């Protein structure tokens, strides 16, 4: 995205998410990640073989390290 700039220096104040579509020999794998914009570290992720909405509520339930955004 041209011109998109995030200026976030505080850790655990802003998170963003993304979904990657990975073509494998067995079909598509969908990888959802949640990233802390301040530290630029992955704070949660999940993978599934389908895009069912219920599965995408899990990235924060499987954290890659102990982190939580501030309330609000």
Buried (B, 14 or more C-beta within 10 A) or exposed (E): EEEEEEEBEEBBEBBEBEEEEEEEEEEEBBBBBBBBBBBEEBBBBBBBEEEEEEBBEBBBEEBBEEBEBEEE
